[in-house]
């Protein structure tokens, strides 16, 4: 990997001049990362130090690199031309961000940033002396697909003076300084065994540390793309990851990120590192409990509850056949748990390959929404009595092989359609699953499935609960038709979501596909009335219908209209608002997230909330995750979450406060009261 990095650096250095000339022909000479050389004081005082900075502003979708760029990339190089009596120290970079692309870890900046340096004017330089500062700076600008070598000849004309600093310049440089790594003060220790690096960092137990990541200043300390586990042991942070190749014994330096562009410069020497205690096990237990509770709450969702109701009805039909009841319950549960494990494993695999995805990622694909629309349409028509399908509660083969098989696939479907919803306990649990070892992560996904299956398991294994179920009778047919109503509403919601993702043409395509499927199922129902078959033919036709409609779906999302709910999420704008001392309410939502929509209707989009926020000058910022957005995904990860909803309150001058996942108007208005 480092060979690739060295070759890239060599090629860029050799061909940068030609590329710079070509840029004028193809891109009009406009750089993708604009650079400006600026000074904190235009009149630096002789005998004193002053600060200058490269103000770097990447275009949206582009990024620059830290001094150690990681597996690929290139930091900035400079060549100074200075007047007599002026010296400039090494570049000082802010704490970087991580960006994983195709398995390569990059240390980058995706928003505006400042690279600082110390300027020293000799004591014998007379006041009033002109100090022309010239520099040739070269850097690499990249997206996730292409890199362009860029550079500029920058100039700064200063005059030796009294060192006065204008308030605007001080505020700008103070903002940049706040993102520089601070000296840790105490030395860390590290140990390497069996290819694993363990680092013990002195860090007060009361101090905040989130989104922790270790950035090595030089090659060899770590394998950049390897996962890093962090545990707290009193006044220490224990970091464990894969050691780099060729790590030699001796002192090493690194930057430890402990927040949003906040971190410490540390020196570590070989030494004893305390054994990791059971913090990871404790985290797993807490996350597992959240996943269980969250899965349990998913049973009341409109796309899940009707199916659970039908399963309960089948238990009522089963009478006292305990073996059949329990066999079906475990088949149903196995279908749910294996589907949750499959979705969780796919999520972890995509993330390991460099994709920025989170929980319920599949619902950001309109083809999956179309598939769910057709499935839910079929379930609705089954519940309404248009045709019979034992897998969804319409048959009587509970005690046979068909009953268990049908129960398994029913459970798989329940897990698949329930993933858009995250209850009050699931957000942190799913976020924890993405940073824990793979075995612990899969245990949390399995816990979610177990929570979803618990009501049916309880009915199957506790006869006292089953005896409270109503006895079989004509009411069951009426209830089945009533349960078709929430499923029909779910189908309408999916149709609306398809339109949100791909516009009106997608709605028309989805509606046409659902209508065609309904005609096919009506034909099947008519044949069933006369004792004839046709299910296989309808299933094949449905697959062809889905494939054809999926191909015809628009490939791009409709142009976003101006939102009346708030300004679109932008991390650079958020930083600007916070630097200006503005209060910000930031929330992340998605059109497929029922909890998000309920909170918006019940609390956020209320007149009293809007009035209170407007009176207090609160900026409402909205992160819409309906379609895949890597920037939002990375921000959610930084907050320890893997999905939506997430609600953050930024009071002036304070760090983010995470609000509950169930909101009320009183919760929000109290923020500004």
C-alpha positions in Angstrom: 0.0 0.0 0.0 2.8 2.5 0.8 4.5 1.5 -2.5 1.3 2.8 -4.2 1.5 6.0 -2.2 5.2 6.6 -3.1 4.6 6.0 -6.8 1.6 8.4 -6.7 3.7 11.1 -5.0 6.5 10.6 -7.6 4.2 10.8 -10.6 2.5 13.9 -9.2 5.7 15.7 -8.5 7.0 14.9 -12.0 3.9 15.7 -13.9 2.4 18.5 -11.7 3.7 21.3 -14.0 2.2 19.7 -17.1 -1.1 19.0 -15.3 -1.2 22.6 -14.1 -0.9 23.8 -17.7 -3.5 21.3 -18.9 -5.8 22.5 -16.2 -6.1 25.9 -17.8 -7.2 24.3 -21.0 -9.8 22.0 -19.5 -11.0 23.7 -16.4 -10.4 27.4 -17.1 -7.6 27.4 -14.5 -10.0 27.4 -11.6 -8.7 25.2 -8.8 -10.9 22.7 -7.0 -9.3 23.9 -3.7 -8.9 27.6 -3.6 -5.9 28.8 -1.6 -5.1 32.2 -0.1 -2.1 33.3 2.0 -3.1 35.5 4.9 -1.5 37.0 8.0 -3.0 37.6 11.4 -1.2 40.9 11.6 -0.3 43.0 8.5 2.4 44.8 10.7 4.4 42.0 12.5 6.6 43.3 15.3 10.4 42.7 15.0 11.7 40.3 17.6 8.2 38.8 18.0 6.5 35.8 16.5 3.4 36.2 14.2 1.1 33.8 12.5 0.3 33.3 8.8 -2.0 30.7 7.2 -3.0 29.1 4.0 -6.8 29.4 3.9 -8.0 26.4 1.9 -11.5 26.1 0.6 -12.4 22.9 -1.3 -15.3 22.8 -3.7 -18.3 20.6 -2.6 -17.3 16.9 -3.2 -13.6 17.6 -3.2 -11.0 17.2 -0.4 -7.4 18.1 0.5 -4.9 16.1 2.6 -3.3 16.1 6.0 0.5 16.1 6.3 0.4 12.3 6.5 -2.3 11.6 3.8 -2.8 7.9 4.8 -2.9 5.1 2.2 -3.1 7.4 -0.7 -2.9 11.1 -1.4 -0.4 13.9 -1.0 0.0 16.7 1.6 0.9 20.3 0.7 4.5 21.2 -0.2 5.8 24.8 -0.1 8.8 26.7 -1.3 9.3 30.1 0.3 11.0 33.2 -1.0 11.6 35.5 2.0 13.1 38.9 2.6 16.2 39.2 4.8 15.4 39.0 8.5 12.2 36.9 8.1 11.9 33.1 8.9 8.9 30.8 8.7 8.5 27.6 10.7 7.0 24.3 9.6 3.4 24.0 8.6 0.9 23.2 11.3 -2.2 21.2 10.1 -5.6 21.0 11.8 -6.9 17.7 13.1 -8.0 15.8 10.0 -11.0 13.6 9.0 -11.0 10.0 7.9 -12.3 9.0 4.5 -12.3 5.3 3.5 -12.4 4.7 -0.3 -12.2 1.2 -1.8 -10.5 0.0 1.4 -7.9 2.8 1.4 -7.9 5.1 4.4 -7.4 8.8 3.6 -6.6 11.6 6.1 -8.4 14.5 4.6 -10.3 17.8 4.9 -13.7 18.0 3.2 -14.6 21.5 4.3 -12.7 24.8 4.6 -9.5 24.6 6.7 -6.4 26.6 7.6 -2.8 25.4 7.6 -0.8 27.7 9.9 2.9 28.6 10.2 4.9 30.8 12.5 6.5 33.9 11.0 9.4 35.4 12.9 10.8 38.9 12.1 14.4 39.5 13.3 14.8 42.1 16.1 17.1 44.3 14.0 14.6 44.8 11.2 13.7 48.5 11.2 10.1 49.6 11.6 8.4 50.4 8.3 10.5 47.9 6.4 8.5 46.2 3.6 8.4 42.4 4.0 7.3 40.7 0.7 6.4 37.1 1.4 6.3 34.8 -1.7 5.6 31.1 -1.8 5.0 28.4 -4.3 2.4 25.9 -2.8 1.4 22.6 -4.4 -1.3 20.3 -3.2 -3.6 17.5 -4.4 -7.3 17.9 -4.8 -9.4 14.8 -5.0 -13.0 13.4 -5.1 -13.8 9.8 -4.4 -13.1 9.1 -8.1 -10.4 11.5 -9.4 -7.4 13.4 -8.2 -5.9 16.6 -9.7 -2.5 18.1 -8.8 -3.0 21.9 -8.1 -0.8 24.7 -7.1 -0.4 28.5 -6.9 2.1 31.2 -6.5 0.9 33.2 -3.5 2.0 36.6 -2.2 1.7 38.5 1.0 3.0 42.0 1.5 3.7 42.9 5.2 5.3 45.9 6.9 7.4 45.7 10.1 5.4 47.5 12.7 3.8 47.2 16.2 2.1 43.8 15.7 -1.4 45.2 15.8 -4.1 42.6 15.1 -7.6 43.6 13.8 -10.5 41.9 15.6 -11.6 40.1 12.4 -8.2 38.6 11.9 -7.9 37.5 15.5 -11.3 35.7 15.3 -10.3 34.0 12.1 -7.0 32.8 13.4 -8.4 31.8 16.7 -10.9 29.6 14.9 -8.1 27.9 13.0 -6.0 27.5 16.1 -8.9 25.7 17.9 -8.6 23.0 15.3 -4.9 22.4 15.8 -3.8 19.4 17.9 -2.8 20.5 21.4 0.2 19.0 23.2 -1.0 16.2 25.4 1.5 17.1 28.2 2.0 13.5 29.4 3.7 10.7 27.5 1.7 7.7 26.2 3.0 4.2 26.1 2.6 1.5 23.5 3.2 -2.3 23.1 3.2 -4.5 20.0 2.4 -8.2 20.1 1.2 -10.6 17.4 0.9 -7.8 14.9 -1.4 -5.8 17.2 -0.6 -2.3 18.5 -1.9 -1.3 21.9 -1.6 2.3 23.0 -2.2 3.7 26.5 -2.9 7.5 26.5 -3.2 9.5 29.7 -6.6 11.2 29.5 -8.8 12.4 32.4 -11.9 10.3 33.0 -14.0 13.4 33.2 -12.8 14.8 29.8 -15.1 14.3 26.8 -13.8 12.0 24.0 -15.9 11.1 21.0 -15.2 9.9 17.5 -11.7 8.9 18.8 -9.2 8.1 16.1 -5.4 7.8 16.1 -3.5 9.5 13.2 0.1 8.4 12.9 2.5 11.2 11.9 4.8 8.8 10.2 4.5 5.5 8.3 4.8 2.3 10.2 2.9 2.9 13.4 -0.5 1.5 12.3 -2.2 0.0 9.2 -4.3 3.0 8.4 -7.5 1.2 7.2 -7.6 -1.2 10.2 -10.4 -0.7 12.7 -9.5 1.0 15.9 -11.1 0.0 19.2 -11.1 2.4 22.1 -11.8 1.7 25.7 -11.7 4.0 28.8 -9.9 2.8 31.9 -10.1 5.5 34.5 -7.8 8.3 33.5 -6.6 6.5 30.4 -7.7 5.7 26.9 -6.7 2.3 25.6 -6.5 2.1 21.8 -6.0 -1.2 20.0 -5.5 -1.6 16.2 -3.3 -3.5 13.7 0.4 -2.4 13.8 2.0 -1.1 10.7 4.8 -2.8 8.8 8.3 -2.0 9.9 7.5 -0.4 13.2 10.7 0.0 15.1 11.1 0.3 18.8 11.4 3.9 20.0 9.4 7.0 20.5 6.6 7.7 18.0 4.3 10.7 17.5 0.6 10.8 16.6 -2.5 13.0 16.7 -5.4 11.7 18.8 -8.7 13.0 17.6 -11.2 13.4 20.5 -14.0 15.4 18.9 -15.0 17.4 15.8 -11.6 18.6 14.5 -10.3 18.6 18.1 -7.4 16.5 19.3 -4.0 16.2 20.9 -0.4 15.8 19.7 1.1 12.9 21.7 4.4 11.2 22.0 4.4 7.5 22.9 7.3 5.3 24.0 7.5 1.5 24.4 6.2 0.4 27.7 3.5 -1.4 29.7 -0.1 -1.1 28.5 -2.8 -2.2 30.9 -4.9 -5.1 29.8 -8.3 -4.1 28.4 -11.0 -4.6 30.9 -14.6 -5.5 30.2 -15.6 -2.1 28.8 -16.3 -3.7 25.4 -18.4 -6.4 27.0 -20.3 -3.7 28.9 -20.9 -1.8 25.7 -22.1 -4.9 23.9 -24.6 -5.7 26.7 -26.0 -2.2 26.7 -26.3 -2.1 22.9 -27.8 -5.6 22.9 -30.4 -4.4 25.4 -31.2 -1.4 23.2 -31.5 -3.7 20.2 -33.9 -6.1 22.0 -36.1 -3.3 23.2 -36.1 -1.6 19.8 -37.0 -4.8 18.0 -39.8 -5.4 20.5 -41.3 -1.9 19.8 -41.1 -2.6 16.0 -44.0 -5.0 16.4 -46.5 -2.1 16.7 -45.5 -0.6 13.4 -48.3 -0.7 10.8 -46.3 -2.9 8.4 -45.5 -5.4 11.1 -48.5 -5.5 13.5 -51.0 -7.0 10.9 -48.7 -10.0 10.3 -48.1 -10.5 14.0 -51.9 -10.4 14.4 -52.3 -13.1 11.8 -49.7 -15.3 13.5 -51.6 -15.0 16.7 -54.8 -16.0 14.9 -53.0 -19.1 13.6 -52.1 -20.0 17.2 -55.8 -19.7 18.1 -56.6 -22.2 15.3 -53.8 -24.6 16.4 -55.6 -25.4 19.7 -53.4 -27.6 22.0 -50.9 -28.8 19.5 -47.9 -27.5 21.5 -45.2 -29.0 19.2 -46.7 -27.5 16.1 -47.1 -24.1 17.8 -43.5 -24.0 19.0 -42.1 -25.3 15.7 -43.8 -22.5 13.8 -42.8 -19.9 16.4 -39.1 -20.9 16.1 -39.3 -21.0 12.3 -40.8 -17.5 12.3 -38.1 -16.3 14.7 -35.3 -17.9 12.7 -36.5 -16.2 9.6 -36.4 -12.8 11.4 -33.0 -13.3 13.1 -31.3 -14.7 9.9 -32.6 -11.8 7.9 -31.3 -9.3 10.4 -28.0 -11.0 10.5 -27.9 -11.0 6.7 -28.7 -7.3 6.5 -26.2 -6.5 9.3 -23.5 -8.6 7.6 -24.0 -6.9 4.3 -23.9 -3.5 5.9 -20.6 -4.4 7.6 -19.2 -5.8 4.4 -20.1 -2.7 2.4 -18.5 -0.4 5.0 -15.4 -2.5 5.0 -15.2 -2.1 1.2 -15.3 1.7 1.7 -19.0 2.5 1.1 -20.6 5.1 3.4 -23.8 3.4 4.4 -25.8 3.0 7.5 -28.7 1.0 8.9 -31.7 0.6 6.6 -29.3 1.5 3.7 -31.3 -0.7 1.3 -34.2 1.7 1.5 -32.2 4.3 -0.2 -32.4 2.3 -3.4 -35.7 2.8 -5.2 -35.6 -0.7 -6.6 -35.9 -2.0 -3.1 -38.8 0.3 -2.4 -40.5 -1.0 -5.6 -39.9 -4.6 -4.4 -41.4 -3.7 -1.0 -44.4 -2.0 -2.7 -45.2 -5.1 -4.7 -44.8 -7.4 -1.6 -47.0 -5.2 0.6 -49.6 -5.0 -2.2 -49.7 -8.8 -2.3 -50.0 -9.0 1.5 -52.8 -6.4 1.5 -54.8 -8.3 -1.1 -54.2 -11.6 0.7 -55.5 -10.1 3.9 -58.5 -8.7 2.0 -59.3 -12.2 0.8 -58.5 -11.8 -2.9 -56.4 -14.9 -2.9 -54.9 -17.4 -0.4 -51.2 -17.7 0.6 -50.3 -19.8 3.7 -47.1 -17.9 4.3 -49.1 -14.9 5.3 -51.6 -16.5 7.5 -54.2 -17.7 5.0 -53.7 -21.4 5.2 -54.3 -24.1 7.7 -51.1 -26.2 7.3 -49.7 -25.1 10.6 -48.7 -28.5 11.8 -47.0 -29.6 8.6 -43.9 -28.8 6.8 -45.6 -26.1 4.8 -46.5 -24.2 8.0 -43.0 -24.0 9.3 -41.6 -23.1 5.9 -44.3 -20.4 5.5 -43.5 -19.1 9.0 -39.8 -18.8 8.2 -40.4 -16.7 5.1 -43.0 -14.6 6.9 -40.4 -13.8 9.5 -37.9 -12.9 6.8 -40.4 -10.5 5.3 -41.2 -9.0 8.6 -37.6 -8.2 9.3 -37.1 -6.8 5.8 -40.0 -4.4 5.9 -39.4 -3.3 9.6 -35.8 -2.0 9.0 -36.9 1.6 8.2 -38.1 2.1 11.7 -35.8 2.8 14.6 -37.3 3.0 18.1 -36.0 5.1 21.1 -33.5 2.4 22.0 -32.1 1.4 18.6 -30.2 4.4 17.5 -27.3 4.1 19.9 -27.4 0.3 19.6 -27.0 0.3 15.8 -24.3 2.9 16.1 -22.4 0.8 18.6 -22.7 -2.2 16.3 -20.6 -0.4 13.6 -17.6 0.2 15.8 -17.5 -3.1 17.8 -15.7 -6.3 16.7 -17.6 -8.2 14.0 -18.8 -10.9 16.4 -20.2 -8.4 18.8 -21.8 -6.4 16.0 -23.5 -9.5 14.6 -24.8 -10.3 18.1 -26.5 -6.9 18.2 -28.2 -7.5 14.8 -29.3 -10.9 16.1 -30.6 -9.2 19.2 -32.7 -6.8 17.1 -34.2 -9.9 15.4 -34.9 -11.6 18.7 -36.7 -8.6 20.0 -38.9 -8.5 16.9 -39.7 -12.2 17.4 -40.3 -12.1 21.1 -44.1 -11.6 21.2 -44.7 -14.6 19.0 -42.2 -16.7 21.0 -43.9 -15.7 24.2 -47.3 -16.7 22.9 -46.0 -20.1 21.7 -44.1 -21.0 24.9 -46.5 -19.6 27.6 -49.8 -21.4 27.3 -51.4 -19.0 29.8 -51.0 -16.2 27.3 -52.5 -18.3 24.5 -55.6 -19.2 26.6 -56.4 -15.5 26.6 -56.6 -15.4 22.9 -60.2 -15.4 21.6 -61.6 -18.7 20.4 -61.6 -19.3 16.6 -64.8 -18.1 14.9 -66.2 -15.8 12.1 -64.5 -12.8 13.8 -61.2 -14.0 12.4 -62.2 -13.4 8.8 -63.4 -9.9 9.7 -60.3 -9.1 11.6 -58.1 -10.3 8.7 -59.9 -7.8 6.4 -59.5 -5.0 9.0 -55.8 -5.7 9.2 -55.6 -5.2 5.4 -56.1 -1.4 6.1 -52.8 -0.6 7.7 -51.0 -2.7 5.1 -52.7 -0.7 2.4 -51.6 2.5 4.0 -48.1 1.1 4.1 -48.3 0.4 0.4 -49.4 4.0 -0.2 -46.5 5.2 2.0 -44.1 3.2 -0.1 -45.6 4.6 -3.3 -45.1 8.2 -1.9 -41.5 7.3 -0.9 -40.8 6.1 -4.5 -42.0 9.5 -5.7 -39.7 11.3 -3.2 -36.8 9.3 -4.5 -37.4 9.4 -8.2 -40.2 11.8 -8.9 -43.7 11.5 -10.4 -42.7 9.1 -13.2 -41.6 6.6 -10.5 -45.0 7.0 -8.8 -46.8 6.2 -12.1 -44.5 3.2 -12.7 -45.1 1.9 -9.2 -48.8 2.4 -9.4 -48.9 0.6 -12.7 -46.9 -2.3 -11.4 -49.0 -2.7 -8.3 -52.2 -2.6 -10.5 -50.8 -5.3 -12.8 -49.9 -7.4 -9.8 -53.4 -7.0 -8.3 -54.9 -8.2 -11.6 -52.7 -11.3 -11.6 -53.5 -12.1 -8.0 -57.3 -11.6 -8.7 -56.9 -14.2 -11.5 -55.1 -16.5 -9.1 -57.9 -16.1 -6.5 -60.6 -17.0 -9.1 -58.7 -20.1 -10.0 -58.3 -21.0 -6.3 -62.1 -20.8 -5.9 -62.5 -23.6 -8.4 -59.7 -25.7 -6.9 -57.2 -24.9 -9.6 -53.6 -23.8 -9.2 -51.6 -20.9 -10.8 -49.4 -19.6 -8.1 -46.1 -20.5 -9.9 -47.2 -18.6 -13.0 -48.2 -15.5 -11.0 -44.9 -15.6 -9.1 -42.9 -15.8 -12.4 -45.0 -13.0 -13.9 -44.5 -10.9 -10.8 -40.7 -11.3 -11.0 -40.7 -10.2 -14.7 -43.0 -7.3 -13.7 -40.6 -6.2 -11.0 -37.5 -6.5 -13.2 -39.1 -4.6 -16.1 -40.4 -1.8 -13.9 -37.0 -1.5 -12.0 -35.3 -1.0 -15.4 -37.7 1.8 -16.3 -37.3 3.7 -13.1 -35.6 7.1 -13.4 -31.9 6.9 -12.6 -31.7 10.3 -10.9 -33.5 11.9 -8.0 -35.8 14.9 -8.8 -34.3 18.4 -8.3 -34.6 19.3 -4.7 -37.1 22.1 -4.0 -36.3 24.7 -1.4 -37.2 23.4 2.0 -39.5 25.3 4.3 -38.4 23.2 7.2 -34.9 24.5 7.4 -31.6 24.9 5.6 -30.0 21.8 4.1 -27.3 20.2 6.2 -23.8 21.4 5.4 -21.0 20.7 7.8 -19.1 23.8 6.8 -22.1 26.0 7.3 -22.8 24.4 10.6 -19.2 25.3 11.7 -19.7 28.8 10.5 -22.9 29.3 12.4 -21.4 27.9 15.6 -18.3 30.1 15.2 -20.7 33.1 14.9 -22.4 32.1 18.2 -25.7 31.2 16.5 -28.0 28.6 18.2 -28.6 25.6 15.8 -31.2 22.8 15.9 -29.9 20.1 13.6 -32.0 17.0 12.8 -31.5 14.1 10.4 -34.5 12.5 8.8 -35.6 10.3 5.9 -38.9 9.9 4.2 -38.9 6.1 4.9 -38.4 6.6 8.7 -41.7 6.5 10.4 -40.3 7.7 13.7 -38.8 10.7 12.0 -42.1 11.6 10.3 -44.0 11.2 13.6 -41.6 13.5 15.4 -41.8 16.1 12.7 -45.6 16.1 12.7 -45.9 16.0 16.5 -43.1 18.4 17.6 -40.9 20.0 14.9 -43.4 21.3 12.4 -45.6 22.9 15.0 -46.5 26.5 15.2 -45.4 26.9 18.8 -42.0 25.3 18.0 -41.5 27.6 14.9 -42.4 30.7 16.9 -40.1 29.9 19.8 -37.1 29.1 17.4 -37.8 32.3 15.4 -37.9 34.5 18.5 -34.6 33.0 19.7 -32.9 33.3 16.3 -32.4 29.5 16.0 -31.2 28.2 12.7 -33.0 24.9 11.9 -30.8 22.6 9.7 -32.1 19.5 8.1 -30.1 16.5 7.0 -32.3 14.5 4.5 -31.0 10.9 4.3 -33.8 9.6 2.1 -31.3 9.0 -0.7 -27.7 7.9 0.1 -25.6 10.8 1.2 -22.0 9.9 2.3 -21.5 13.3 4.0 -24.5 12.6 6.2 -23.4 9.0 6.8 -20.0 10.1 8.0 -21.5 12.8 10.3 -23.9 10.3 11.8 -21.0 8.0 12.5 -19.1 10.8 14.2 -22.1 11.0 16.6 -22.0 7.3 17.3 -25.1 6.6 15.2 -25.7 4.5 12.1 -29.1 5.7 11.1 -31.9 8.2 11.6 -33.5 9.9 13.5 -30.9 12.0 15.2 -31.6 15.4 16.9 -28.8 17.7 18.0 -29.0 21.1 19.8 -26.1 23.5 19.6 -26.3 26.2 22.2 -24.0 29.2 21.5 -20.4 28.3 22.6 -21.3 24.8 23.7 -20.9 21.3 22.3 -23.8 19.4 20.7 -26.5 18.1 23.0 -28.2 14.9 21.7 -32.0 15.1 22.2 -34.3 12.1 22.8 -35.5 10.1 19.8 -39.1 10.8 20.8 -39.8 14.6 20.8 -42.6 16.8 22.1 -43.1 20.6 21.5 -42.3 21.2 25.1 -38.9 19.4 24.6 -38.0 21.8 21.8 -39.4 25.0 23.2 -37.6 24.4 26.5 -34.3 24.6 24.6 -34.7 28.4 24.2 -36.8 29.3 27.2 
